[in-house]
Amino acid sequence: MGEAMLVLEHLTMKFGNVVANENVSFQVNEGEILSLIGPNGAGKTTLFNCITGFYAPFSGKVSFRGQNITGMRPNKICKLGLARTFQIVKTLKEMTVRENILTGAFLHTRHMKEASKIAEEIMVLTHLQHKAHQLGANLTIADKKRVEIARALATKPQLLMLDEAMAGLNQTEIKDAMELCLKLKKSGITLVIVEHIMEAIMPISDRVVVLNAGKKIAEGTPDEVVNHDQVIKAYLGERYHAKSKKN
Protein backbone atom coordinates (compact mmCIF):
# COMPACT_ATOMS: atom_id res chain seq x y z
CA MET A 1 0.00 0.00 0.00
CA GLY A 2 1.06 3.59 -0.59
CA GLU A 3 1.63 6.37 1.88
CA ALA A 4 -1.02 7.78 4.21
CA MET A 5 -3.66 9.70 2.24
CA LEU A 6 -6.12 10.47 5.03
CA VAL A 7 -5.10 10.80 8.69
CA LEU A 8 -7.47 11.22 11.65
CA GLU A 9 -5.88 12.30 14.92
CA HIS A 10 -7.86 12.12 18.18
CA LEU A 11 -11.10 13.18 16.49
CA THR A 12 -13.96 13.91 18.88
CA MET A 13 -17.46 15.06 17.97
CA LYS A 14 -20.11 16.10 20.48
CA PHE A 15 -23.73 17.20 20.12
CA GLY A 16 -24.42 18.96 23.42
CA ASN A 17 -23.60 16.35 26.06
CA VAL A 18 -23.81 13.44 23.61
CA VAL A 19 -20.42 12.19 22.43
CA ALA A 20 -20.80 10.73 18.91
CA ASN A 21 -17.08 10.17 18.23
CA GLU A 22 -14.47 9.96 20.96
CA ASN A 23 -10.73 10.27 20.37
CA VAL A 24 -10.77 8.36 17.05
CA SER A 25 -7.42 7.97 15.27
CA PHE A 26 -6.55 5.97 12.15
CA GLN A 27 -5.12 6.48 8.69
CA VAL A 28 -6.14 5.46 5.19
CA ASN A 29 -3.30 4.51 2.86
CA GLU A 30 -3.20 5.29 -0.83
CA GLY A 31 -4.57 2.50 -3.01
CA GLU A 32 -6.42 0.53 -0.34
CA ILE A 33 -10.03 -0.26 0.52
CA LEU A 34 -10.60 0.52 4.19
CA SER A 35 -13.96 -0.42 5.71
CA LEU A 36 -15.55 1.24 8.69
CA ILE A 37 -17.92 -1.10 10.52
CA GLY A 38 -19.88 -1.18 13.77
CA PRO A 39 -23.41 -1.34 15.15
CA ASN A 40 -26.07 1.29 14.46
CA GLY A 41 -25.32 4.43 16.43
CA ALA A 42 -21.58 3.66 16.56
CA GLY A 43 -20.77 7.06 15.01
CA LYS A 44 -19.74 5.97 11.50
CA THR A 45 -21.77 8.51 9.49
CA THR A 46 -20.90 11.26 11.99
CA LEU A 47 -17.23 10.47 11.37
CA PHE A 48 -17.84 10.69 7.59
CA ASN A 49 -19.48 14.08 8.14
CA CYS A 50 -16.51 15.33 10.19
CA ILE A 51 -14.00 14.16 7.57
CA THR A 52 -15.90 15.70 4.63
CA GLY A 53 -16.68 19.08 6.22
CA PHE A 54 -20.41 18.65 6.93
CA TYR A 55 -19.58 18.91 10.65
CA ALA A 56 -16.69 20.75 12.27
CA PRO A 57 -15.26 18.33 14.87
CA PHE A 58 -15.29 19.31 18.55
CA SER A 59 -11.57 18.50 18.73
CA GLY A 60 -8.89 16.59 16.86
CA LYS A 61 -7.49 16.87 13.36
CA VAL A 62 -8.24 15.58 9.85
CA SER A 63 -5.45 15.70 7.25
CA PHE A 64 -5.76 14.86 3.55
CA ARG A 65 -2.53 14.40 1.60
CA GLY A 66 -0.64 16.23 4.34
CA GLN A 67 -3.02 19.23 4.39
CA ASN A 68 -5.10 20.08 7.45
CA ILE A 69 -8.74 20.00 6.26
CA THR A 70 -10.40 20.07 9.72
CA GLY A 71 -13.64 22.06 9.49
CA MET A 72 -13.00 23.07 5.85
CA ARG A 73 -16.12 23.54 3.71
CA PRO A 74 -17.38 20.39 1.87
CA ASN A 75 -17.00 21.90 -1.63
CA LYS A 76 -13.36 22.81 -0.93
CA ILE A 77 -12.63 19.32 0.42
CA CYS A 78 -14.26 17.80 -2.67
CA LYS A 79 -12.13 20.02 -4.92
CA LEU A 80 -9.00 18.70 -3.18
CA GLY A 81 -9.98 15.17 -4.29
CA LEU A 82 -12.07 13.72 -1.45
CA ALA A 83 -15.64 12.81 -2.48
CA ARG A 84 -18.44 10.97 -0.70
CA THR A 85 -21.88 9.44 -1.13
CA PHE A 86 -24.72 9.60 1.40
CA GLN A 87 -26.55 6.92 3.40
CA ILE A 88 -29.86 8.37 2.18
CA VAL A 89 -29.47 8.70 -1.59
CA LYS A 90 -29.64 12.26 -2.89
CA THR A 91 -30.37 11.63 -6.58
CA LEU A 92 -31.58 14.78 -8.33
CA LYS A 93 -35.05 13.49 -9.26
CA GLU A 94 -35.94 15.97 -12.01
CA MET A 95 -32.63 15.41 -13.80
CA THR A 96 -31.60 12.54 -16.05
CA VAL A 97 -28.82 10.14 -15.08
CA ARG A 98 -26.46 12.02 -17.42
CA GLU A 99 -27.41 15.41 -15.94
CA ASN A 100 -26.91 14.08 -12.40
CA ILE A 101 -23.38 13.03 -13.32
CA LEU A 102 -22.69 16.33 -15.12
CA THR A 103 -23.29 18.22 -11.85
CA GLY A 104 -20.24 16.42 -10.43
CA ALA A 105 -18.15 17.02 -13.56
CA PHE A 106 -18.72 20.77 -13.37
CA LEU A 107 -16.67 20.93 -10.15
CA HIS A 108 -13.47 21.06 -12.22
CA THR A 109 -14.62 22.56 -15.51
CA ARG A 110 -17.08 25.15 -16.79
CA HIS A 111 -17.02 23.79 -20.33
CA MET A 112 -19.92 21.58 -21.36
CA LYS A 113 -17.77 19.64 -23.88
CA GLU A 114 -15.24 18.66 -21.21
CA ALA A 115 -17.92 17.92 -18.58
CA SER A 116 -19.81 15.74 -21.11
CA LYS A 117 -16.63 13.77 -21.86
CA ILE A 118 -16.13 13.11 -18.12
CA ALA A 119 -19.81 12.09 -17.73
CA GLU A 120 -19.64 9.67 -20.69
CA GLU A 121 -16.48 8.00 -19.31
CA ILE A 122 -18.04 7.63 -15.84
CA MET A 123 -21.28 6.20 -17.27
CA VAL A 124 -19.30 3.51 -19.09
CA LEU A 125 -17.27 2.74 -15.95
CA THR A 126 -20.42 2.40 -13.80
CA HIS A 127 -22.54 0.66 -16.51
CA LEU A 128 -25.08 3.50 -16.65
CA GLN A 129 -24.70 4.45 -20.32
CA HIS A 130 -27.95 2.66 -21.27
CA LYS A 131 -29.87 4.67 -18.66
CA ALA A 132 -28.37 8.07 -19.52
CA HIS A 133 -31.74 9.67 -20.35
CA GLN A 134 -33.80 8.16 -17.53
CA LEU A 135 -35.00 10.58 -14.86
CA GLY A 136 -33.55 10.19 -11.37
CA ALA A 137 -37.08 9.82 -9.95
CA ASN A 138 -37.72 6.68 -12.06
CA LEU A 139 -34.62 4.71 -11.06
CA THR A 140 -34.45 1.62 -8.85
CA ILE A 141 -32.65 1.96 -5.49
CA ALA A 142 -29.64 0.09 -6.96
CA ASP A 143 -29.41 2.49 -9.91
CA LYS A 144 -29.88 5.53 -7.66
CA LYS A 145 -26.93 4.36 -5.57
CA ARG A 146 -24.90 3.79 -8.73
CA VAL A 147 -25.75 7.31 -9.95
CA GLU A 148 -24.68 8.72 -6.60
CA ILE A 149 -21.32 6.92 -6.92
CA ALA A 150 -21.02 8.07 -10.55
CA ARG A 151 -21.71 11.70 -9.60
CA ALA A 152 -19.03 11.53 -6.90
CA LEU A 153 -16.61 9.93 -9.40
CA ALA A 154 -17.25 12.78 -11.86
CA THR A 155 -15.57 15.12 -9.35
CA LYS A 156 -12.33 13.15 -10.04
CA PRO A 157 -11.66 12.01 -6.47
CA GLN A 158 -8.43 10.46 -5.25
CA LEU A 159 -10.34 9.18 -2.22
CA LEU A 160 -13.98 8.09 -2.40
CA MET A 161 -16.04 7.53 0.75
CA LEU A 162 -19.13 5.34 0.35
CA ASP A 163 -21.81 5.43 3.07
CA GLU A 164 -23.85 2.17 2.94
CA ALA A 165 -23.77 1.92 -0.85
CA MET A 166 -24.98 -1.70 -0.65
CA ALA A 167 -27.88 -1.35 1.80
CA GLY A 168 -31.23 -2.42 0.34
CA LEU A 169 -29.68 -4.24 -2.63
CA ASN A 170 -30.34 -7.84 -3.65
CA GLN A 171 -27.55 -10.46 -3.94
CA THR A 172 -26.85 -9.76 -7.64
CA GLU A 173 -26.76 -6.00 -7.07
CA ILE A 174 -24.43 -6.47 -4.06
CA LYS A 175 -22.08 -8.56 -6.22
CA ASP A 176 -22.12 -5.78 -8.87
CA ALA A 177 -21.34 -3.18 -6.18
CA MET A 178 -18.42 -5.28 -4.90
CA GLU A 179 -17.04 -5.60 -8.42
CA LEU A 180 -17.37 -1.85 -8.96
CA CYS A 181 -15.42 -1.14 -5.74
CA LEU A 182 -12.61 -3.44 -6.87
CA LYS A 183 -12.64 -1.85 -10.34
CA LEU A 184 -12.34 1.63 -8.78
CA LYS A 185 -9.44 0.47 -6.61
CA LYS A 186 -7.72 -0.94 -9.71
CA SER A 187 -8.21 2.43 -11.48
CA GLY A 188 -6.21 4.12 -8.70
CA ILE A 189 -8.97 5.38 -6.39
CA THR A 190 -8.63 4.83 -2.65
CA LEU A 191 -11.88 3.82 -0.91
CA VAL A 192 -13.35 4.18 2.57
CA ILE A 193 -16.58 2.21 2.93
CA VAL A 194 -19.20 2.20 5.69
CA GLU A 195 -21.19 -1.00 5.38
CA HIS A 196 -23.30 -3.46 7.40
CA ILE A 197 -23.22 -6.35 4.93
CA MET A 198 -20.20 -8.24 6.22
CA GLU A 199 -20.31 -10.95 3.55
CA ALA A 200 -19.84 -8.21 0.94
CA ILE A 201 -17.34 -5.97 2.65
CA MET A 202 -14.89 -8.41 4.24
CA PRO A 203 -13.73 -10.08 0.97
CA ILE A 204 -12.86 -6.74 -0.71
CA SER A 205 -11.33 -4.86 2.25
CA ASP A 206 -7.60 -4.50 2.82
CA ARG A 207 -8.14 -3.21 6.36
CA VAL A 208 -11.09 -2.71 8.69
CA VAL A 209 -11.69 -0.16 11.46
CA VAL A 210 -14.40 -0.98 14.01
CA LEU A 211 -16.33 1.67 15.94
CA ASN A 212 -18.58 1.03 18.92
CA ALA A 213 -20.32 3.78 20.92
CA GLY A 214 -18.17 6.37 19.16
CA LYS A 215 -14.82 4.78 20.02
CA LYS A 216 -12.44 2.77 17.86
CA ILE A 217 -12.32 -0.73 19.36
CA ALA A 218 -10.30 -2.54 16.69
CA GLU A 219 -8.28 -2.08 13.51
CA GLY A 220 -6.60 -4.63 11.26
CA THR A 221 -7.06 -7.02 8.36
CA PRO A 222 -10.52 -8.59 7.92
CA ASP A 223 -9.22 -11.85 9.47
CA GLU A 224 -7.81 -10.05 12.51
CA VAL A 225 -11.02 -8.10 13.06
CA VAL A 226 -13.31 -11.14 12.65
CA ASN A 227 -11.36 -12.91 15.41
CA HIS A 228 -11.21 -9.92 17.76
CA ASP A 229 -13.11 -10.70 21.00
CA GLN A 230 -14.41 -7.15 21.48
CA VAL A 231 -15.69 -6.98 17.89
CA ILE A 232 -17.47 -10.35 18.17
CA LYS A 233 -19.11 -9.21 21.39
CA ALA A 234 -20.03 -5.68 20.26
CA TYR A 235 -21.05 -6.31 16.68
CA LEU A 236 -20.45 -9.49 14.70
CA GLY A 237 -21.78 -12.01 17.21
CA GLU A 238 -20.66 -15.61 17.59
CA ARG A 239 -22.76 -16.80 14.64
CA TYR A 240 -20.93 -14.68 12.06
CA HIS A 241 -17.58 -15.51 13.69
CA ALA A 242 -18.26 -19.27 13.48
CA LYS A 243 -19.49 -18.94 9.88
CA SER A 244 -16.40 -16.99 8.78
CA LYS A 245 -14.13 -19.62 10.39
CA LYS A 246 -15.92 -22.35 8.42
CA ASN A 247 -15.29 -20.47 5.18
Secondary structure as a PSIPRED ss2 file (coil, helix, strand):
# PSIPRED VFORMAT (PSIPRED V4.0)

   1 M C   1.000  0.000  0.000
   2 G C   1.000  0.000  0.000
   3 E C   1.000  0.000  0.000
   4 A E   0.000  0.000  1.000
   5 M E   0.000  0.000  1.000
   6 L E   0.000  0.000  1.000
   7 V E   0.000  0.000  1.000
   8 L E   0.000  0.000  1.000
   9 E E   0.000  0.000  1.000
  10 H E   0.000  0.000  1.000
  11 L E   0.000  0.000  1.000
  12 T E   0.000  0.000  1.000
  13 M E   0.000  0.000  1.000
  14 K E   0.000  0.000  1.000
  15 F E   0.000  0.000  1.000
  16 G C   1.000  0.000  0.000
  17 N C   1.000  0.000  0.000
  18 V E   0.000  0.000  1.000
  19 V E   0.000  0.000  1.000
  20 A E   0.000  0.000  1.000
  21 N E   0.000  0.000  1.000
  22 E E   0.000  0.000  1.000
  23 N E   0.000  0.000  1.000
  24 V E   0.000  0.000  1.000
  25 S E   0.000  0.000  1.000
  26 F E   0.000  0.000  1.000
  27 Q E   0.000  0.000  1.000
  28 V E   0.000  0.000  1.000
  29 N E   0.000  0.000  1.000
  30 E C   1.000  0.000  0.000
  31 G C   1.000  0.000  0.000
  32 E C   1.000  0.000  0.000
  33 I E   0.000  0.000  1.000
  34 L E   0.000  0.000  1.000
  35 S E   0.000  0.000  1.000
  36 L E   0.000  0.000  1.000
  37 I E   0.000  0.000  1.000
  38 G C   1.000  0.000  0.000
  39 P C   1.000  0.000  0.000
  40 N C   1.000  0.000  0.000
  41 G C   1.000  0.000  0.000
  42 A C   1.000  0.000  0.000
  43 G C   1.000  0.000  0.000
  44 K H   0.000  1.000  0.000
  45 T H   0.000  1.000  0.000
  46 T H   0.000  1.000  0.000
  47 L H   0.000  1.000  0.000
  48 F H   0.000  1.000  0.000
  49 N H   0.000  1.000  0.000
  50 C H   0.000  1.000  0.000
  51 I H   0.000  1.000  0.000
  52 T C   1.000  0.000  0.000
  53 G C   1.000  0.000  0.000
  54 F C   1.000  0.000  0.000
  55 Y C   1.000  0.000  0.000
  56 A C   1.000  0.000  0.000
  57 P C   1.000  0.000  0.000
  58 F C   1.000  0.000  0.000
  59 S E   0.000  0.000  1.000
  60 G E   0.000  0.000  1.000
  61 K E   0.000  0.000  1.000
  62 V E   0.000  0.000  1.000
  63 S E   0.000  0.000  1.000
  64 F E   0.000  0.000  1.000
  65 R C   1.000  0.000  0.000
  66 G C   1.000  0.000  0.000
  67 Q E   0.000  0.000  1.000
  68 N E   0.000  0.000  1.000
  69 I C   1.000  0.000  0.000
  70 T C   1.000  0.000  0.000
  71 G C   1.000  0.000  0.000
  72 M C   1.000  0.000  0.000
  73 R C   1.000  0.000  0.000
  74 P H   0.000  1.000  0.000
  75 N H   0.000  1.000  0.000
  76 K H   0.000  1.000  0.000
  77 I H   0.000  1.000  0.000
  78 C H   0.000  1.000  0.000
  79 K H   0.000  1.000  0.000
  80 L H   0.000  1.000  0.000
  81 G C   1.000  0.000  0.000
  82 L E   0.000  0.000  1.000
  83 A E   0.000  0.000  1.000
  84 R E   0.000  0.000  1.000
  85 T C   1.000  0.000  0.000
  86 F C   1.000  0.000  0.000
  87 Q C   1.000  0.000  0.000
  88 I C   1.000  0.000  0.000
  89 V C   1.000  0.000  0.000
  90 K C   1.000  0.000  0.000
  91 T C   1.000  0.000  0.000
  92 L C   1.000  0.000  0.000
  93 K C   1.000  0.000  0.000
  94 E C   1.000  0.000  0.000
  95 M C   1.000  0.000  0.000
  96 T E   0.000  0.000  1.000
  97 V H   0.000  1.000  0.000
  98 R H   0.000  1.000  0.000
  99 E H   0.000  1.000  0.000
 100 N H   0.000  1.000  0.000
 101 I H   0.000  1.000  0.000
 102 L H   0.000  1.000  0.000
 103 T H   0.000  1.000  0.000
 104 G H   0.000  1.000  0.000
 105 A H   0.000  1.000  0.000
 106 F C   1.000  0.000  0.000
 107 L C   1.000  0.000  0.000
 108 H C   1.000  0.000  0.000
 109 T C   1.000  0.000  0.000
 110 R C   1.000  0.000  0.000
 111 H C   1.000  0.000  0.000
 112 M H   0.000  1.000  0.000
 113 K H   0.000  1.000  0.000
 114 E H   0.000  1.000  0.000
 115 A H   0.000  1.000  0.000
 116 S H   0.000  1.000  0.000
 117 K H   0.000  1.000  0.000
 118 I H   0.000  1.000  0.000
 119 A H   0.000  1.000  0.000
 120 E H   0.000  1.000  0.000
 121 E H   0.000  1.000  0.000
 122 I H   0.000  1.000  0.000
 123 M H   0.000  1.000  0.000
 124 V H   0.000  1.000  0.000
 125 L H   0.000  1.000  0.000
 126 T C   1.000  0.000  0.000
 127 H C   1.000  0.000  0.000
 128 L C   1.000  0.000  0.000
 129 Q H   0.000  1.000  0.000
 130 H H   0.000  1.000  0.000
 131 K H   0.000  1.000  0.000
 132 A C   1.000  0.000  0.000
 133 H C   1.000  0.000  0.000
 134 Q C   1.000  0.000  0.000
 135 L E   0.000  0.000  1.000
 136 G H   0.000  1.000  0.000
 137 A H   0.000  1.000  0.000
 138 N H   0.000  1.000  0.000
 139 L C   1.000  0.000  0.000
 140 T C   1.000  0.000  0.000
 141 I H   0.000  1.000  0.000
 142 A H   0.000  1.000  0.000
 143 D H   0.000  1.000  0.000
 144 K H   0.000  1.000  0.000
 145 K H   0.000  1.000  0.000
 146 R H   0.000  1.000  0.000
 147 V H   0.000  1.000  0.000
 148 E H   0.000  1.000  0.000
 149 I H   0.000  1.000  0.000
 150 A H   0.000  1.000  0.000
 151 R H   0.000  1.000  0.000
 152 A H   0.000  1.000  0.000
 153 L H   0.000  1.000  0.000
 154 A C   1.000  0.000  0.000
 155 T C   1.000  0.000  0.000
 156 K C   1.000  0.000  0.000
 157 P C   1.000  0.000  0.000
 158 Q C   1.000  0.000  0.000
 159 L E   0.000  0.000  1.000
 160 L E   0.000  0.000  1.000
 161 M E   0.000  0.000  1.000
 162 L E   0.000  0.000  1.000
 163 D E   0.000  0.000  1.000
 164 E C   1.000  0.000  0.000
 165 A C   1.000  0.000  0.000
 166 M C   1.000  0.000  0.000
 167 A C   1.000  0.000  0.000
 168 G C   1.000  0.000  0.000
 169 L C   1.000  0.000  0.000
 170 N C   1.000  0.000  0.000
 171 Q H   0.000  1.000  0.000
 172 T H   0.000  1.000  0.000
 173 E H   0.000  1.000  0.000
 174 I H   0.000  1.000  0.000
 175 K H   0.000  1.000  0.000
 176 D H   0.000  1.000  0.000
 177 A H   0.000  1.000  0.000
 178 M H   0.000  1.000  0.000
 179 E H   0.000  1.000  0.000
 180 L H   0.000  1.000  0.000
 181 C H   0.000  1.000  0.000
 182 L H   0.000  1.000  0.000
 183 K H   0.000  1.000  0.000
 184 L H   0.000  1.000  0.000
 185 K H   0.000  1.000  0.000
 186 K H   0.000  1.000  0.000
 187 S C   1.000  0.000  0.000
 188 G C   1.000  0.000  0.000
 189 I C   1.000  0.000  0.000
 190 T E   0.000  0.000  1.000
 191 L E   0.000  0.000  1.000
 192 V E   0.000  0.000  1.000
 193 I E   0.000  0.000  1.000
 194 V E   0.000  0.000  1.000
 195 E C   1.000  0.000  0.000
 196 H C   1.000  0.000  0.000
 197 I C   1.000  0.000  0.000
 198 M H   0.000  1.000  0.000
 199 E H   0.000  1.000  0.000
 200 A H   0.000  1.000  0.000
 201 I H   0.000  1.000  0.000
 202 M H   0.000  1.000  0.000
 203 P H   0.000  1.000  0.000
 204 I H   0.000  1.000  0.000
 205 S C   1.000  0.000  0.000
 206 D C   1.000  0.000  0.000
 207 R E   0.000  0.000  1.000
 208 V E   0.000  0.000  1.000
 209 V E   0.000  0.000  1.000
 210 V E   0.000  0.000  1.000
 211 L E   0.000  0.000  1.000
 212 N E   0.000  0.000  1.000
 213 A C   1.000  0.000  0.000
 214 G C   1.000  0.000  0.000
 215 K E   0.000  0.000  1.000
 216 K E   0.000  0.000  1.000
 217 I E   0.000  0.000  1.000
 218 A E   0.000  0.000  1.000
 219 E E   0.000  0.000  1.000
 220 G E   0.000  0.000  1.000
 221 T C   1.000  0.000  0.000
 222 P H   0.000  1.000  0.000
 223 D H   0.000  1.000  0.000
 224 E H   0.000  1.000  0.000
 225 V H   0.000  1.000  0.000
 226 V H   0.000  1.000  0.000
 227 N C   1.000  0.000  0.000
 228 H C   1.000  0.000  0.000
 229 D H   0.000  1.000  0.000
 230 Q H   0.000  1.000  0.000
 231 V H   0.000  1.000  0.000
 232 I H   0.000  1.000  0.000
 233 K H   0.000  1.000  0.000
 234 A H   0.000  1.000  0.000
 235 Y H   0.000  1.000  0.000
 236 L H   0.000  1.000  0.000
 237 G H   0.000  1.000  0.000
 238 E H   0.000  1.000  0.000
 239 R H   0.000  1.000  0.000
 240 Y H   0.000  1.000  0.000
 241 H H   0.000  1.000  0.000
 242 A H   0.000  1.000  0.000
 243 K H   0.000  1.000  0.000
 244 S H   0.000  1.000  0.000
 245 K H   0.000  1.000  0.000
 246 K H   0.000  1.000  0.000
 247 N C   1.000  0.000  0.000
